[in-house]
Amino acid sequence: HLIPRVGSKSKAQKTIPIPFDGASDADLQFCNAYEVDGNTIVMDVIRSDGRTATGRPLSWPWATSIDEYSRTASKKSLWRYTIQIGSGKVTKECIDNLQASFGVINPAVSGQKHQYIYAAVGGNGGDIAPPQGIAKFNVGDGTKEVWMPQGYEFCGEPMCAPKQSADGEDGGYILSVLFNGRSNE
């Protein structure tokens, strides 16, 4: 749904259906969205393949092996949706197939065209794996940088802390909690 902001010239809400391609779009994790030319909205999201957890109820620890985790979790990757407001056409493109969760951008470019998305990523490439490292996706040129801790360490949701005097969108720090699976700390 495109909902006009209070005080905007447009007073009408517009609903644009997202075409179904086999995976539900009901649980998107939004990274950022921005308007391009007055008629196009670009929306970058973490998208699930739609699988749901099966088997036993999930409780801590969620899984004791990578095989058990992959049976109870869904595949999540970074996608770009392009919405043509006038025609209602929506296109979807996978930006990167790396298992990803909790995508964030520099808050200074929120609602604007951005170049970088930071996310917690799994340690098995495109295969289902728990969030372990942190990736910096360059949506401008399609490259990425990945930092992985030790095999028994796992990162939580990243947060972008830009430097006040930063030159460029990626100046600053990425903060995350690191869980040590050996010491349970």
Contacts in CASP RR format, 6 or more apart in sequence:
PFRMAT RR
TARGET T0000
AUTHOR 0000-0000-0000
METHOD contacts of the structure
MODEL  1
HLIPRVGSKSKAQKTIPIPFDGASDADLQFCNAYEVDGNTIVMDVIRSDG
RTATGRPLSWPWATSIDEYSRTASKKSLWRYTIQIGSGKVTKECIDNLQA
SFGVINPAVSGQKHQYIYAAVGGNGGDIAPPQGIAKFNVGDGTKEVWMPQ
GYEFCGEPMCAPKQSADGEDGGYILSVLFNGRSNE
1 13 0 8 1.000
1 14 0 8 1.000
1 15 0 8 1.000
1 16 0 8 1.000
2 13 0 8 1.000
2 14 0 8 1.000
2 15 0 8 1.000
2 16 0 8 1.000
2 41 0 8 1.000
2 85 0 8 1.000
3 13 0 8 1.000
4 10 0 8 1.000
4 11 0 8 1.000
4 12 0 8 1.000
4 13 0 8 1.000
14 85 0 8 1.000
16 83 0 8 1.000
16 85 0 8 1.000
16 88 0 8 1.000
16 90 0 8 1.000
17 90 0 8 1.000
18 25 0 8 1.000
18 81 0 8 1.000
18 90 0 8 1.000
18 92 0 8 1.000
19 90 0 8 1.000
19 92 0 8 1.000
21 92 0 8 1.000
23 47 0 8 1.000
23 48 0 8 1.000
23 49 0 8 1.000
23 50 0 8 1.000
24 48 0 8 1.000
24 50 0 8 1.000
25 47 0 8 1.000
27 48 0 8 1.000
27 50 0 8 1.000
28 45 0 8 1.000
28 46 0 8 1.000
28 47 0 8 1.000
29 45 0 8 1.000
29 46 0 8 1.000
29 47 0 8 1.000
29 76 0 8 1.000
29 101 0 8 1.000
29 102 0 8 1.000
29 103 0 8 1.000
30 43 0 8 1.000
30 44 0 8 1.000
30 45 0 8 1.000
31 44 0 8 1.000
31 45 0 8 1.000
31 46 0 8 1.000
31 78 0 8 1.000
31 103 0 8 1.000
31 104 0 8 1.000
31 105 0 8 1.000
31 117 0 8 1.000
31 119 0 8 1.000
32 43 0 8 1.000
32 44 0 8 1.000
32 105 0 8 1.000
32 109 0 8 1.000
32 110 0 8 1.000
32 111 0 8 1.000
32 114 0 8 1.000
32 117 0 8 1.000
33 41 0 8 1.000
33 42 0 8 1.000
33 43 0 8 1.000
33 44 0 8 1.000
33 111 0 8 1.000
34 41 0 8 1.000
34 42 0 8 1.000
34 111 0 8 1.000
34 112 0 8 1.000
34 113 0 8 1.000
34 114 0 8 1.000
35 41 0 8 1.000
35 42 0 8 1.000
36 42 0 8 1.000
36 113 0 8 1.000
38 85 0 8 1.000
39 84 0 8 1.000
39 85 0 8 1.000
39 86 0 8 1.000
40 82 0 8 1.000
40 83 0 8 1.000
40 84 0 8 1.000
40 85 0 8 1.000
41 82 0 8 1.000
41 83 0 8 1.000
41 85 0 8 1.000
42 80 0 8 1.000
42 81 0 8 1.000
42 82 0 8 1.000
42 83 0 8 1.000
42 113 0 8 1.000
43 80 0 8 1.000
43 81 0 8 1.000
43 82 0 8 1.000
43 83 0 8 1.000
44 78 0 8 1.000
44 79 0 8 1.000
44 80 0 8 1.000
44 81 0 8 1.000
44 95 0 8 1.000
44 114 0 8 1.000
44 117 0 8 1.000
44 139 0 8 1.000
45 78 0 8 1.000
45 79 0 8 1.000
45 80 0 8 1.000
45 81 0 8 1.000
46 76 0 8 1.000
46 77 0 8 1.000
46 78 0 8 1.000
46 79 0 8 1.000
46 100 0 8 1.000
46 101 0 8 1.000
46 102 0 8 1.000
46 103 0 8 1.000
46 119 0 8 1.000
47 76 0 8 1.000
47 77 0 8 1.000
47 78 0 8 1.000
47 79 0 8 1.000
48 74 0 8 1.000
48 75 0 8 1.000
48 76 0 8 1.000
49 74 0 8 1.000
49 75 0 8 1.000
49 76 0 8 1.000
50 74 0 8 1.000
51 73 0 8 1.000
51 74 0 8 1.000
51 75 0 8 1.000
52 74 0 8 1.000
53 72 0 8 1.000
53 73 0 8 1.000
54 71 0 8 1.000
54 72 0 8 1.000
55 71 0 8 1.000
55 72 0 8 1.000
58 72 0 8 1.000
62 69 0 8 1.000
62 72 0 8 1.000
62 130 0 8 1.000
63 69 0 8 1.000
63 72 0 8 1.000
63 73 0 8 1.000
63 130 0 8 1.000
66 124 0 8 1.000
66 129 0 8 1.000
69 128 0 8 1.000
69 129 0 8 1.000
69 130 0 8 1.000
70 127 0 8 1.000
70 128 0 8 1.000
70 129 0 8 1.000
73 128 0 8 1.000
73 130 0 8 1.000
74 128 0 8 1.000
75 99 0 8 1.000
75 126 0 8 1.000
75 128 0 8 1.000
76 99 0 8 1.000
76 100 0 8 1.000
76 101 0 8 1.000
77 94 0 8 1.000
77 95 0 8 1.000
77 96 0 8 1.000
77 97 0 8 1.000
77 98 0 8 1.000
77 99 0 8 1.000
77 100 0 8 1.000
77 126 0 8 1.000
78 94 0 8 1.000
78 95 0 8 1.000
78 96 0 8 1.000
78 98 0 8 1.000
78 100 0 8 1.000
78 103 0 8 1.000
78 117 0 8 1.000
78 119 0 8 1.000
78 137 0 8 1.000
79 92 0 8 1.000
79 93 0 8 1.000
79 94 0 8 1.000
79 95 0 8 1.000
80 92 0 8 1.000
80 93 0 8 1.000
80 95 0 8 1.000
80 139 0 8 1.000
81 90 0 8 1.000
81 91 0 8 1.000
81 92 0 8 1.000
82 90 0 8 1.000
82 91 0 8 1.000
82 93 0 8 1.000
83 89 0 8 1.000
83 90 0 8 1.000
84 90 0 8 1.000
95 137 0 8 1.000
95 139 0 8 1.000
95 142 0 8 1.000
96 137 0 8 1.000
96 142 0 8 1.000
96 144 0 8 1.000
97 125 0 8 1.000
97 126 0 8 1.000
98 121 0 8 1.000
98 122 0 8 1.000
98 125 0 8 1.000
98 126 0 8 1.000
98 135 0 8 1.000
98 144 0 8 1.000
98 146 0 8 1.000
99 121 0 8 1.000
99 122 0 8 1.000
99 123 0 8 1.000
99 124 0 8 1.000
99 125 0 8 1.000
99 126 0 8 1.000
99 127 0 8 1.000
99 128 0 8 1.000
99 129 0 8 1.000
100 119 0 8 1.000
100 120 0 8 1.000
100 121 0 8 1.000
100 122 0 8 1.000
100 135 0 8 1.000
101 119 0 8 1.000
101 120 0 8 1.000
101 121 0 8 1.000
101 131 0 8 1.000
101 157 0 8 1.000
102 119 0 8 1.000
102 120 0 8 1.000
102 131 0 8 1.000
102 156 0 8 1.000
102 157 0 8 1.000
102 158 0 8 1.000
103 117 0 8 1.000
103 118 0 8 1.000
103 119 0 8 1.000
103 120 0 8 1.000
103 158 0 8 1.000
104 117 0 8 1.000
104 118 0 8 1.000
104 119 0 8 1.000
104 157 0 8 1.000
104 158 0 8 1.000
104 159 0 8 1.000
104 160 0 8 1.000
105 114 0 8 1.000
105 116 0 8 1.000
105 117 0 8 1.000
105 118 0 8 1.000
105 160 0 8 1.000
106 114 0 8 1.000
106 116 0 8 1.000
106 160 0 8 1.000
106 162 0 8 1.000
106 169 0 8 1.000
106 170 0 8 1.000
106 171 0 8 1.000
107 160 0 8 1.000
107 162 0 8 1.000
108 162 0 8 1.000
108 169 0 8 1.000
109 169 0 8 1.000
114 139 0 8 1.000
114 169 0 8 1.000
115 138 0 8 1.000
115 139 0 8 1.000
115 140 0 8 1.000
115 169 0 8 1.000
115 170 0 8 1.000
116 136 0 8 1.000
116 137 0 8 1.000
116 138 0 8 1.000
116 139 0 8 1.000
116 169 0 8 1.000
116 170 0 8 1.000
117 136 0 8 1.000
117 137 0 8 1.000
117 139 0 8 1.000
118 134 0 8 1.000
118 135 0 8 1.000
118 136 0 8 1.000
118 137 0 8 1.000
118 158 0 8 1.000
118 160 0 8 1.000
118 174 0 8 1.000
119 134 0 8 1.000
119 135 0 8 1.000
119 137 0 8 1.000
119 158 0 8 1.000
120 131 0 8 1.000
120 132 0 8 1.000
120 133 0 8 1.000
120 134 0 8 1.000
120 155 0 8 1.000
120 156 0 8 1.000
120 157 0 8 1.000
120 158 0 8 1.000
120 176 0 8 1.000
121 131 0 8 1.000
121 132 0 8 1.000
121 133 0 8 1.000
121 134 0 8 1.000
121 135 0 8 1.000
121 146 0 8 1.000
122 129 0 8 1.000
122 130 0 8 1.000
122 131 0 8 1.000
122 132 0 8 1.000
122 133 0 8 1.000
123 129 0 8 1.000
123 132 0 8 1.000
123 133 0 8 1.000
123 148 0 8 1.000
130 154 0 8 1.000
131 154 0 8 1.000
131 155 0 8 1.000
131 156 0 8 1.000
131 157 0 8 1.000
132 148 0 8 1.000
132 149 0 8 1.000
132 151 0 8 1.000
132 153 0 8 1.000
132 154 0 8 1.000
132 155 0 8 1.000
133 146 0 8 1.000
133 147 0 8 1.000
133 148 0 8 1.000
133 149 0 8 1.000
133 154 0 8 1.000
133 155 0 8 1.000
134 146 0 8 1.000
134 147 0 8 1.000
134 155 0 8 1.000
134 158 0 8 1.000
134 174 0 8 1.000
134 176 0 8 1.000
135 144 0 8 1.000
135 145 0 8 1.000
135 146 0 8 1.000
135 147 0 8 1.000
136 144 0 8 1.000
136 145 0 8 1.000
136 146 0 8 1.000
136 170 0 8 1.000
136 174 0 8 1.000
137 144 0 8 1.000
138 144 0 8 1.000
149 155 0 8 1.000
149 178 0 8 1.000
152 180 0 8 1.000
152 181 0 8 1.000
152 182 0 8 1.000
153 178 0 8 1.000
153 179 0 8 1.000
153 180 0 8 1.000
153 181 0 8 1.000
154 178 0 8 1.000
154 179 0 8 1.000
154 181 0 8 1.000
155 176 0 8 1.000
155 177 0 8 1.000
155 178 0 8 1.000
155 179 0 8 1.000
156 176 0 8 1.000
156 177 0 8 1.000
156 178 0 8 1.000
156 179 0 8 1.000
157 176 0 8 1.000
157 177 0 8 1.000
158 174 0 8 1.000
158 175 0 8 1.000
158 176 0 8 1.000
159 174 0 8 1.000
159 175 0 8 1.000
159 176 0 8 1.000
160 172 0 8 1.000
160 173 0 8 1.000
160 174 0 8 1.000
160 175 0 8 1.000
161 172 0 8 1.000
161 173 0 8 1.000
161 174 0 8 1.000
161 175 0 8 1.000
162 171 0 8 1.000
162 172 0 8 1.000
163 171 0 8 1.000
163 172 0 8 1.000
163 173 0 8 1.000
166 172 0 8 1.000
179 185 0 8 1.000
END
